[in-house]
Amino acid sequence: MLVIDKSKPVQRIILTLTETTGVADTAYVVKLKNDASRFEYNFTLPVNNSPAPERYDLYLIATSVFDDMASGYYTYSILTADSDLAIESGKLLIKDLEATEYVTPPNTDTNEYIIY
């Protein structure tokens, strides 16, 4: 699973696209579909920054790419820019900057909810 943390300015994504395709310098498109709303988003991966692309690919993606996307779970597919063949697919989580609230059962003495 890939995790996008919106609190960081740059996301480091490690994939194995070159190993899978055997092609080092090609453009890849990432298609995301939100599991809840079913909205779809697409973006192109930047240049591969891996020192060993035969083993893994390293992409540094500006977090601003994910600004219009709601936090939550997505299904992703990665395709070459010139075909509709999915090279890799899986799950992606976008974590937002919002604070999380936890509500516990009411206090038995005062019958009030405690919010953390």
Backbone as JSON Lines, residues from 0, in Angstrom:
{"i":0,"aa":"M","n":[0.84,-1.17,0.0],"ca":[0.0,0.0,0.0],"c":[0.89,1.24,0.0]}
{"i":1,"aa":"L","n":[0.49,2.2,-0.81],"ca":[1.17,3.49,-0.85],"c":[0.46,4.43,0.11]}
{"i":2,"aa":"V","n":[1.23,5.26,0.82],"ca":[0.66,6.22,1.76],"c":[1.11,7.61,1.37]}
{"i":3,"aa":"I","n":[0.15,8.52,1.24],"ca":[0.42,9.92,0.95],"c":[0.09,10.71,2.2]}
{"i":4,"aa":"D","n":[1.08,11.42,2.74],"ca":[0.91,12.22,3.95],"c":[0.91,13.68,3.54]}
{"i":5,"aa":"K","n":[-0.25,14.33,3.58],"ca":[-0.37,15.72,3.13],"c":[0.38,16.71,4.01]}
{"i":6,"aa":"S","n":[0.87,16.28,5.17],"ca":[1.62,17.19,6.03],"c":[3.07,17.37,5.56]}
{"i":7,"aa":"K","n":[3.51,16.54,4.63],"ca":[4.88,16.63,4.1],"c":[4.83,17.31,2.74]}
{"i":8,"aa":"P","n":[5.84,18.13,2.4],"ca":[5.83,18.85,1.11],"c":[6.1,17.95,-0.09]}
{"i":9,"aa":"V","n":[6.85,16.86,0.13],"ca":[7.2,15.95,-0.97],"c":[6.95,14.52,-0.53]}
{"i":10,"aa":"Q","n":[6.38,13.72,-1.45],"ca":[6.11,12.32,-1.18],"c":[7.17,11.47,-1.88]}
{"i":11,"aa":"R","n":[7.75,10.53,-1.16],"ca":[8.7,9.57,-1.75],"c":[7.96,8.28,-2.03]}
{"i":12,"aa":"I","n":[7.83,7.94,-3.3],"ca":[7.11,6.74,-3.72],"c":[8.12,5.77,-4.34]}
{"i":13,"aa":"I","n":[8.17,4.55,-3.84],"ca":[9.06,3.53,-4.37],"c":[8.21,2.46,-5.06]}
{"i":14,"aa":"L","n":[8.52,2.2,-6.33],"ca":[7.8,1.23,-7.15],"c":[8.8,0.33,-7.88]}
{"i":15,"aa":"T","n":[8.31,-0.63,-8.62],"ca":[9.19,-1.52,-9.41],"c":[8.74,-1.53,-10.87]}
{"i":16,"aa":"L","n":[8.53,-0.36,-11.44],"ca":[8.02,-0.27,-12.81],"c":[9.07,-0.65,-13.84]}
{"i":17,"aa":"T","n":[10.31,-0.17,-13.69],"ca":[11.37,-0.5,-14.64],"c":[11.67,-1.99,-14.6]}
{"i":18,"aa":"E","n":[11.69,-2.57,-13.42],"ca":[11.93,-4.01,-13.28],"c":[10.83,-4.8,-13.99]}
{"i":19,"aa":"T","n":[9.6,-4.34,-13.88],"ca":[8.46,-5.04,-14.49],"c":[8.44,-4.9,-16.01]}
{"i":20,"aa":"T","n":[8.67,-3.68,-16.5],"ca":[8.56,-3.43,-17.95],"c":[9.86,-3.67,-18.7]}
{"i":21,"aa":"G","n":[11.0,-3.51,-18.03],"ca":[12.29,-3.63,-18.7],"c":[12.67,-2.37,-19.46]}
{"i":22,"aa":"V","n":[11.85,-1.32,-19.36],"ca":[12.12,-0.05,-20.05],"c":[12.45,0.99,-18.99]}
{"i":23,"aa":"A","n":[13.61,1.63,-19.11],"ca":[14.08,2.54,-18.07],"c":[13.44,3.93,-18.13]}
{"i":24,"aa":"D","n":[13.46,4.58,-19.25],"ca":[13.01,5.97,-19.33],"c":[11.72,6.1,-20.11]}
{"i":25,"aa":"T","n":[10.62,5.79,-19.47],"ca":[9.31,5.94,-20.11],"c":[8.4,6.73,-19.17]}
{"i":26,"aa":"A","n":[7.38,7.33,-19.72],"ca":[6.43,8.11,-18.93],"c":[5.33,7.18,-18.41]}
{"i":27,"aa":"Y","n":[4.94,7.41,-17.17],"ca":[3.89,6.61,-16.54],"c":[2.76,7.52,-16.06]}
{"i":28,"aa":"V","n":[1.54,7.03,-16.19],"ca":[0.35,7.74,-15.72],"c":[-0.24,6.95,-14.55]}
{"i":29,"aa":"V","n":[-0.57,7.67,-13.48],"ca":[-1.2,7.05,-12.31],"c":[-2.68,7.42,-12.34]}
{"i":30,"aa":"K","n":[-3.52,6.4,-12.27],"ca":[-4.97,6.61,-12.21],"c":[-5.44,6.21,-10.82]}
{"i":31,"aa":"L","n":[-6.11,7.14,-10.16],"ca":[-6.63,6.91,-8.81],"c":[-8.14,6.95,-8.83]}
{"i":32,"aa":"K","n":[-8.77,6.03,-8.09],"ca":[-10.23,6.04,-7.94],"c":[-10.54,5.96,-6.46]}
{"i":33,"aa":"N","n":[-11.25,6.98,-5.96],"ca":[-11.62,7.03,-4.55],"c":[-12.6,5.9,-4.24]}
{"i":34,"aa":"D","n":[-12.31,5.14,-3.2],"ca":[-13.15,3.99,-2.84],"c":[-14.56,4.4,-2.42]}
{"i":35,"aa":"A","n":[-14.71,5.57,-1.79],"ca":[-16.02,5.99,-1.29],"c":[-16.81,6.75,-2.35]}
{"i":36,"aa":"S","n":[-16.21,7.78,-2.93],"ca":[-16.95,8.65,-3.86],"c":[-16.88,8.18,-5.31]}
{"i":37,"aa":"R","n":[-15.92,7.32,-5.63],"ca":[-15.68,6.8,-6.98],"c":[-15.15,7.86,-7.94]}
{"i":38,"aa":"F","n":[-14.77,9.05,-7.44],"ca":[-14.15,10.06,-8.3],"c":[-12.8,9.55,-8.76]}
{"i":39,"aa":"E","n":[-12.43,9.92,-9.98],"ca":[-11.16,9.49,-10.55],"c":[-10.23,10.68,-10.75]}
{"i":40,"aa":"Y","n":[-8.95,10.43,-10.51],"ca":[-7.9,11.43,-10.68],"c":[-6.76,10.79,-11.45]}
{"i":41,"aa":"N","n":[-6.09,11.57,-12.29],"ca":[-4.93,11.09,-13.04],"c":[-3.79,12.09,-12.89]}
{"i":42,"aa":"F","n":[-2.57,11.59,-12.83],"ca":[-1.39,12.44,-12.9],"c":[-0.23,11.63,-13.46]}
{"i":43,"aa":"T","n":[0.74,12.35,-14.0],"ca":[1.93,11.72,-14.59],"c":[3.04,11.69,-13.55]}
{"i":44,"aa":"L","n":[3.72,10.55,-13.45],"ca":[4.85,10.45,-12.52],"c":[6.01,11.3,-13.03]}
{"i":45,"aa":"P","n":[6.73,11.95,-12.12],"ca":[7.9,12.74,-12.53],"c":[9.06,11.82,-12.92]}
{"i":46,"aa":"V","n":[10.2,12.38,-13.15],"ca":[11.4,11.63,-13.53],"c":[11.81,10.68,-12.41]}
{"i":47,"aa":"N","n":[12.24,9.49,-12.79],"ca":[12.71,8.48,-11.85],"c":[14.03,8.94,-11.23]}
{"i":48,"aa":"N","n":[14.11,8.99,-9.9],"ca":[15.31,9.42,-9.18],"c":[16.09,8.28,-8.54]}
{"i":49,"aa":"S","n":[15.81,7.07,-8.95],"ca":[16.44,5.9,-8.33],"c":[17.9,5.79,-8.73]}
{"i":50,"aa":"P","n":[18.79,5.52,-7.76],"ca":[20.19,5.25,-8.11],"c":[20.38,3.85,-8.69]}
{"i":51,"aa":"A","n":[19.38,2.98,-8.53],"ca":[19.45,1.6,-9.04],"c":[18.12,1.23,-9.68]}
{"i":52,"aa":"P","n":[17.78,1.8,-10.86],"ca":[16.46,1.55,-11.45],"c":[16.22,0.09,-11.84]}
{"i":53,"aa":"E","n":[17.27,-0.7,-11.98],"ca":[17.05,-2.12,-12.27],"c":[16.47,-2.85,-11.06]}
{"i":54,"aa":"R","n":[16.57,-2.24,-9.87],"ca":[16.04,-2.85,-8.65],"c":[14.74,-2.19,-8.17]}
{"i":55,"aa":"Y","n":[14.69,-0.85,-8.24],"ca":[13.5,-0.13,-7.79],"c":[13.49,1.26,-8.43]}
{"i":56,"aa":"D","n":[12.31,1.87,-8.45],"ca":[12.13,3.22,-8.96],"c":[11.75,4.14,-7.81]}
{"i":57,"aa":"L","n":[12.33,5.32,-7.77],"ca":[12.06,6.3,-6.73],"c":[11.5,7.57,-7.37]}
{"i":58,"aa":"Y","n":[10.3,7.94,-6.96],"ca":[9.66,9.14,-7.49],"c":[9.43,10.12,-6.35]}
{"i":59,"aa":"L","n":[9.82,11.36,-6.56],"ca":[9.58,12.43,-5.61],"c":[8.44,13.28,-6.16]}
{"i":60,"aa":"I","n":[7.3,13.23,-5.5],"ca":[6.09,13.88,-6.0],"c":[5.7,15.0,-5.04]}
{"i":61,"aa":"A","n":[5.49,16.19,-5.59],"ca":[5.03,17.32,-4.77],"c":[3.64,17.0,-4.22]}
{"i":62,"aa":"T","n":[3.45,17.25,-2.94],"ca":[2.18,16.96,-2.29],"c":[1.04,17.77,-2.9]}
{"i":63,"aa":"S","n":[1.35,18.89,-3.54],"ca":[0.31,19.72,-4.15],"c":[-0.48,18.95,-5.22]}
{"i":64,"aa":"V","n":[0.08,17.87,-5.77],"ca":[-0.64,17.03,-6.73],"c":[-1.91,16.46,-6.1]}
{"i":65,"aa":"F","n":[-1.89,16.26,-4.8],"ca":[-2.99,15.62,-4.09],"c":[-3.93,16.61,-3.39]}
{"i":66,"aa":"D","n":[-3.75,17.91,-3.62],"ca":[-4.55,18.93,-2.93],"c":[-6.05,18.78,-3.18]}
{"i":67,"aa":"D","n":[-6.45,18.45,-4.39],"ca":[-7.87,18.36,-4.73],"c":[-8.49,17.01,-4.37]}
{"i":68,"aa":"M","n":[-7.71,16.12,-3.81],"ca":[-8.19,14.78,-3.49],"c":[-8.55,14.68,-2.02]}
{"i":69,"aa":"A","n":[-9.69,14.07,-1.76],"ca":[-10.14,13.89,-0.37],"c":[-9.28,12.84,0.32]}
{"i":70,"aa":"S","n":[-9.18,12.96,1.63],"ca":[-8.45,11.93,2.37],"c":[-9.26,10.64,2.32]}
{"i":71,"aa":"G","n":[-8.56,9.53,2.44],"ca":[-9.22,8.23,2.41],"c":[-8.49,7.25,1.53]}
{"i":72,"aa":"Y","n":[-9.16,6.15,1.22],"ca":[-8.56,5.06,0.46],"c":[-8.89,5.17,-1.02]}
{"i":73,"aa":"Y","n":[-7.91,4.82,-1.83],"ca":[-8.02,4.84,-3.28],"c":[-7.49,3.53,-3.84]}
{"i":74,"aa":"T","n":[-7.97,3.19,-5.02],"ca":[-7.38,2.11,-5.8],"c":[-6.55,2.78,-6.88]}
{"i":75,"aa":"Y","n":[-5.29,2.36,-7.04],"ca":[-4.45,2.97,-8.06],"c":[-4.06,1.96,-9.12]}
{"i":76,"aa":"S","n":[-3.86,2.47,-10.33],"ca":[-3.31,1.71,-11.45],"c":[-2.26,2.57,-12.1]}
{"i":77,"aa":"I","n":[-1.15,1.97,-12.46],"ca":[-0.08,2.69,-13.14],"c":[0.05,2.12,-14.54]}
{"i":78,"aa":"L","n":[-0.02,3.01,-15.54],"ca":[0.03,2.61,-16.95],"c":[1.15,3.37,-17.64]}
{"i":79,"aa":"T","n":[1.64,2.81,-18.73],"ca":[2.57,3.59,-19.55],"c":[1.74,4.65,-20.26]}
{"i":80,"aa":"A","n":[2.35,5.79,-20.55],"ca":[1.62,6.91,-21.15],"c":[1.08,6.58,-22.53]}
{"i":81,"aa":"D","n":[1.67,5.63,-23.22],"ca":[1.26,5.32,-24.59],"c":[0.37,4.08,-24.72]}
{"i":82,"aa":"S","n":[-0.09,3.51,-23.6],"ca":[-0.98,2.34,-23.69],"c":[-1.94,2.33,-22.5]}
{"i":83,"aa":"D","n":[-2.92,1.46,-22.58],"ca":[-3.87,1.29,-21.49],"c":[-3.59,0.02,-20.69]}
{"i":84,"aa":"L","n":[-2.37,-0.48,-20.79],"ca":[-1.99,-1.69,-20.08],"c":[-1.52,-1.34,-18.67]}
{"i":85,"aa":"A","n":[-2.2,-1.85,-17.66],"ca":[-1.82,-1.6,-16.26],"c":[-0.57,-2.4,-15.92]}
{"i":86,"aa":"I","n":[0.44,-1.71,-15.44],"ca":[1.71,-2.35,-15.06],"c":[1.68,-2.74,-13.58]}
{"i":87,"aa":"E","n":[1.08,-1.88,-12.78],"ca":[1.01,-2.14,-11.34],"c":[-0.29,-1.56,-10.83]}
{"i":88,"aa":"S","n":[-0.87,-2.2,-9.83],"ca":[-2.09,-1.68,-9.21],"c":[-2.08,-2.05,-7.74]}
{"i":89,"aa":"G","n":[-2.88,-1.34,-6.97],"ca":[-2.94,-1.6,-5.54],"c":[-3.76,-0.56,-4.82]}
{"i":90,"aa":"K","n":[-3.53,-0.43,-3.52],"ca":[-4.26,0.5,-2.68],"c":[-3.37,1.67,-2.29]}
{"i":91,"aa":"L","n":[-4.0,2.83,-2.11],"ca":[-3.3,4.06,-1.73],"c":[-4.14,4.75,-0.66]}
{"i":92,"aa":"L","n":[-3.48,5.27,0.36],"ca":[-4.14,6.0,1.43],"c":[-3.64,7.43,1.42]}
{"i":93,"aa":"I","n":[-4.57,8.38,1.39],"ca":[-4.21,9.78,1.53],"c":[-4.6,10.21,2.93]}
{"i":94,"aa":"K","n":[-3.57,10.61,3.72],"ca":[-3.8,11.09,5.08],"c":[-3.84,12.6,5.02]}
{"i":95,"aa":"D","n":[-4.89,13.2,5.58],"ca":[-5.07,14.65,5.53],"c":[-4.49,15.3,6.77]}
{"i":96,"aa":"L","n":[-4.48,16.63,6.75],"ca":[-3.94,17.41,7.86],"c":[-4.94,17.57,9.0]}
{"i":97,"aa":"E","n":[-6.18,17.18,8.78],"ca":[-7.22,17.38,9.77],"c":[-6.94,16.59,11.05]}
{"i":98,"aa":"A","n":[-7.35,17.16,12.16],"ca":[-7.22,16.47,13.44],"c":[-8.29,15.4,13.53]}
{"i":99,"aa":"T","n":[-7.95,14.3,14.14],"ca":[-8.91,13.21,14.3],"c":[-9.53,13.3,15.69]}
{"i":100,"aa":"E","n":[-10.85,13.15,15.76],"ca":[-11.54,13.15,17.04],"c":[-11.94,11.73,17.41]}
{"i":101,"aa":"Y","n":[-11.79,11.4,18.65],"ca":[-12.21,10.1,19.15],"c":[-13.27,10.34,20.22]}
{"i":102,"aa":"V","n":[-14.4,9.71,20.09],"ca":[-15.49,9.86,21.05],"c":[-15.62,8.55,21.82]}
{"i":103,"aa":"T","n":[-15.64,8.66,23.14],"ca":[-15.78,7.48,23.98],"c":[-17.21,7.43,24.52]}
{"i":104,"aa":"P","n":[-17.62,6.32,25.06],"ca":[-18.97,6.25,25.66],"c":[-19.1,7.29,26.78]}
{"i":105,"aa":"P","n":[-20.33,7.68,27.08],"ca":[-20.52,8.71,28.11],"c":[-20.01,8.28,29.47]}
{"i":106,"aa":"N","n":[-19.55,9.25,30.22],"ca":[-19.12,9.04,31.59],"c":[-20.35,8.64,32.4]}
{"i":107,"aa":"T","n":[-20.26,7.57,33.14],"ca":[-21.43,7.06,33.88],"c":[-21.83,7.99,35.02]}
{"i":108,"aa":"D","n":[-20.9,8.79,35.54],"ca":[-21.23,9.69,36.65],"c":[-21.97,10.94,36.17]}
{"i":109,"aa":"T","n":[-21.52,11.51,35.05],"ca":[-22.1,12.78,34.58],"c":[-22.96,12.61,33.33]}
{"i":110,"aa":"N","n":[-22.9,11.44,32.69],"ca":[-23.63,11.16,31.46],"c":[-23.23,12.11,30.32]}
{"i":111,"aa":"E","n":[-21.97,12.57,30.33],"ca":[-21.45,13.44,29.28],"c":[-20.42,12.67,28.44]}
{"i":112,"aa":"Y","n":[-20.37,12.99,27.18],"ca":[-19.39,12.38,26.29],"c":[-18.02,13.02,26.47]}
{"i":113,"aa":"I","n":[-16.99,12.21,26.35],"ca":[-15.63,12.72,26.44],"c":[-15.05,12.67,25.04]}
{"i":114,"aa":"I","n":[-14.57,13.8,24.56],"ca":[-13.99,13.9,23.22],"c":[-12.51,14.18,23.35]}
{"i":115,"aa":"Y","n":[-11.69,13.39,22.66],"ca":[-10.24,13.58,22.69],"c":[-9.79,14.19,21.4]}
